Amino acid sequence: MGFKCGIVGLPNVGKSTLFNALTETAAAQAANYPFCTIEPNVGNVGVPDARLDKLAAIASSQKIIETQLAFVDIAGLVRGASKGEGLGNQFLGNIREVDAIVHVLRCFENGDVTHVEGKVDPIADAETVETELMLSDLESLEKRVPNLAKKAAQGDKESKIAASVLGQALELLRDGKPARLTEPKDAEEARVLSQAQLITAKPVLYVCNVDEGDAASGNAHSARVFEKAKAEGAEAVVVSAAIEAEIATMPAEDRGEFLAELGLAETGLARVITAGYKLLHLLTFFTVGPKEARAWTVHAGATAPQAAGEIHTDFEKGFIRAETIAYDDYVALGGEAKARESGKLRAEGKAYVVHDGDVMHFLHS
């Protein structure tokens, strides 16, 4: 499954530079003026996972297939976007289609790179973007909620559910708070809220774009962003787009040494993915064999049949059982055969909830 993240932010904060680096392409033009990204560029990248390489080595798999993560580089937003300023309408339409918002914030000082607001203040930048998103959601709900309330009063069950949860979201927006603070009382309300496609209901990952020298520990600007993220229940990571751009041009074998020299244990891409998985409550399971070792992504809480459905819908429909080995057991015992002999291979039924790292083989009709 993977997930689709929309990279947003004010112009000239490093969005396109980061996108190019993360996807190792030059698909998005990075330039020192607003609106250099006109159409949303989409880049699919493999999710790095050292466990997959380990499993493939044990099983002598001919091919390794990583799960995919999609990044969408969306045109820069400016004040007034909710009223159509700049590329506002296009921006808002594109952002509704993503699973999570990766909000890039400028946390570096550089007189050669202009700032659309004239000063470096990542908190103010975040508030500018969020205000425009909230205004867009507010306009949408102020049209929809009264109509739903009328239908609810006439006894329509679906409208009553929608009026309740979207009414709560509307009140939050009127108070200047994002719709993601809405608290659905049950699964039905949660479904309605999700289907409403409110931009501010989407989870947010703040990416603090810093200078190379601050990539390992951040700076005063990024510290403020982390405080904001913590208060909101969001996630935040520190990334240097300049470093990521340099890494993208290097041979894979040279990247580890380069990162170590900078005091970094992993790339910015890896940090973004880790934070994104946490934000969206995702986990990875594996299928392993001589032909291929492959990683798959499901939401936490997914059952074995739902995991099977990620491979093929017929697997979910005809699910019989899942032969499952925990990753640590697979590695410690050297593969499926020894795991089976040691009683570490389990036959799990329809109610089994998938654990991160499970190595699974599905039997189906």
N, C-alpha and C positions, 0 to 999 in steps of 0.2 A: 504494500500500500504506500508507504512513505507519506509525505505530506507536502503541501504547497504553501510556501511562505512568500508573502509580498514584501519586498524591500521598499520602504517608504522613508520620507524625510524631506526637509527643506532643500532647495537647490544648493549645490556646492558643499555638501557635507561628506561626500565620498561614496555615495550610493553606487554609482556606476563603476567606480574603481573597485569597490568591494565585490560587486556582482561579477565583473570580469575576472577577478582573482579567484573567487569561489568556484566559478564554472570553468576556469582555465580557458576562457575564450576572449575574443575582442568584439563580441557581438554588440555590446553597448558602447557607444561613443562617450568617452570621459572627457569633458571639456570644462573650462573655467567660465561658464556662463549659464544662466538658468535655461531650463527646458531642453538641454542637450539630449535628453531621452524623451522621444515623442511617443513611440509605440512601446507597449510593455514587452521587454525581452524575457524569454523564458529559457532557463538553463537547467537541465537535469544532471545531477552529479551523484556518483556512487557514495553511499554512506560508509566511511572507513570503519572497519571493525576487526581488530586483531584476532578475535575469536574465530572469525570465518577462515582466515589464513591457517590457523592452527588445525581446525577441523579438516580443511582440504588436504593438509599435509598428512594427517593421520590416515585419511581415506584414499589417498593418492588420487584425488579428484582431478580430472582433466581440465575442468573449467571452474572458475570462481565467479559468481554473480552476486554483486552487492545489491542491497535494497536501494531504491532511488529516492532522492530528495529534489524537489523542484523549487527553484528560486525564480521569482518574477520581479524584474526591475521595473518599477512603476515611475512614471514621470513625476518630477518634483512638485510638491504642493506649495502654494503660497497663501498668505492671508487673503480671505475672501473666496477661497475655492468652493465653499458650499453655495455661493451665489454665482458660480461660473467663472470666477476670476482665473486668469492664467489658463491652465488646462484642467480646471477643477472638475467639470462634469465627467471628463474622460478618466481622470484619476479616481474619482469616487466609484465609477462603474467598474473599473478594473480591480479595485481593492475588495469589492464585495465577493469576488470569486475565490479568494484565498482562504486557507484554514487558519493561518496565524499571521500576525503583522510583525515583521522585523523592522523596527524603527531605528534607523541609523542617526546618531546624534554626533555633531562635531564637538570633539573634546580636545582639539589641538589649536594652537595659535600659529598663524602663518599669514603674514601681511601680503604675500603674493597671491593668496586665494581669497577672493572676495566673499563676504558673507551677506546674504540677502537682507538681513536685519541690521547689518553694520557692526555687530559685536558678537563675540563668542559666549553664548550662554545656553548650554544644552537643555536646562530646565525650561527656559522660556521657549526654546525651539519646540520642545515636546508639547508644551501647552498650546502653542500656536497650531500645530498639526491636530492635536486632540480636540481642540475647540471647533475646528472646521469639520471634523468627523462627527462630533456630537451635534452640531447644527444640522448636518445632513440627516442624521438619524431622527432628530427632533422634528424636522419638517415632514419626514416620512410618517412618523407615528401620529402626529397631530392630525393627519388626514385619515389615518386608518382606524385609530382607537375609537373615535366617536361612532363610526359606522358599525364597528364590532359591538359596541355597547348597545346600540339600537337592536341589532339582531339578537343579542343575548337576552334583552328584555322581552323579546318575542318568543323566547324559549329555545333558541338554537344552541345546542350543547357545545358544538365546536367553537362558536363565537364567544360563548361564556368563558371557556378556557382561555382563548386568545385574548379576550378583553382583560382578563385578570392579570396574566403575566405581562402582556405588552403595556398594560396600564401602569404596572409597577415600573417597567423600563422607562416609560414616558415621564413619570414623576422624578426618577433619578436624573434624566437628561435635563429636565426643567430646573433641577437643583445644581446643574453644572457637573454632574457625575456620569461616568460612562455606563452603558447598558450592561457591561459584564458584571456589574455589582448586583444585578437582578438575581433573586433567589427563587427559582422555580420550586413549587412545593411537591411536585411529583414528576415522573418520567414524561407524562403527557405535556405538562407545561414546558419542560425542558426541550421537548421535540418542537413545540410551537415557537419557542424563542430561537431555536437553531434555524428553523425554516424561515424566520422573519428576515434573515440576512442583514442584521444590524451590524454596521461596521464596528461600533464600539463594544459589541458583545464578543468580538474575537480576542483571543489571548494575545498578549504583547510581549515581545522580546526586544529589550533595548540593547543596541550594539553601540558601544562607546568607541568611536574612531579616534585613536590617539596617535601621537608621533611615535616613531620607532623606539625612542629612548624610554617611553612609558608603557611599552607593550607588555612587559612582564608584570608590572605592579599597578598600572594605572596612574592617575593624577588627581588633583583636587576636583576637576570637572567631573571625571568619571565617578568619583566617590559620591558626589551629589546625586548622580543618576542611580547608583546602587541603592541609596537611601530611598529615592522615589519608588524604585521597583519593589523594594521590600514592603513599603507602605501600601502598595497597590496589589500585592500578591502576584506581581509580574516577575520576569526573569531579566537578568542583565549580564552581559559579557564585555570584556575589553578586547578590542581587535585593532591592529594597525593595518589599514587597507594597503598602505605602502609596502609593508612587509609581505602581506599576502600576495600582492602583485608580483613581488620579486620571487617568492617561493614558486608561484605558478609557472615561471619560466625555467626553473631548475630541473635537472634530472632527479628522479625520485630518490636515488641513492645519496644525493648530496643534501637533501632537505633536513635530515636529522641533525647533522653536524652544524648546519646553519642555525637551526632553531636553538641548539644547545649553547651556541656562542651568544645568543641574545637572551639566554636565561629562560627559554620557553620549552615546555615539555611537549607541546602539541601545537598544531596549526590553529588559526582562527576558525577555519572551517569545522574542525573537530569540536571546538568549544561551542560554536553556534549550533551544531547538530545535537550535542549533548543537552544544551539548554532547551533546544526546541523539543526534543523527546520528552524532557521533564515537563515542559509547559503543556504539551498536548497529551500527556499520560500515555505514551507509546512504549512498546517493548518489541524485542526482536526474537524470533525463533528461527531455527535452521532446518533445512533438509540436506542430507549429506549422502553421497554415493560415489562410485567410481567415475561416473560421467560428469557430475557437477556437485559443487557445494554452493548452497544458495541461502541468502538471508532474506527474511520476510518480516514485514512490520504489521502489528495489530495494536489496537487500543488495549490498555491494561483492563483486565476483566473479561477479555474475549475467551470464549469457550473453544474446545477442540474443533467442533464442526465449523465455527466461524473462521478459525485459522485455516482449516482445510479449504474453505471457500475463497481464501485469498489466492490459493493456487489455481483452483478451478471451481466454478459454481456447482458443477456436477458432483464434486467431492463433498461439498456440504450437504447437498440434497440426498446423496446415497451413503452418507457417513455411517460406518460400522464401528470402528474404534481407531485409536491413535496409539501406535507404539512409540513410547516416549523415553528418552534418556536425558538426564540433567547434563548440562555442558561439562561441569566439573567431573562427573563420573565418566563421561565419554573420553575426556582427555586423560584422566588418571588411569583408566583401564585400557587405553590404546585402541578404542574403536567399538563398533557395535557388537562384534562377536564376543569379545571378552565381557562386555557389559551384560549381554544376554546370559552368558554362563554364570556371572556373578549375581544374577537376580536384580540388576540395576535397570533393566529394560522393563518398563511398566506398560500394561495394556489399560489405556484410559478411555472412558466412555464419553457420552454426549455432555455430561455435566462438568467435565474436567475444565478447570480454568488454566489457561496457558501461563507458564512462568517465563521470565526473561532468560534466554539462553537455552531453552528446551530444544533438543534435537528430535525431530518428529518424523514419523512415517505413517501415512494415512491409508487405512483399508476402507474401501467403499464398494458399493454395489454398482 
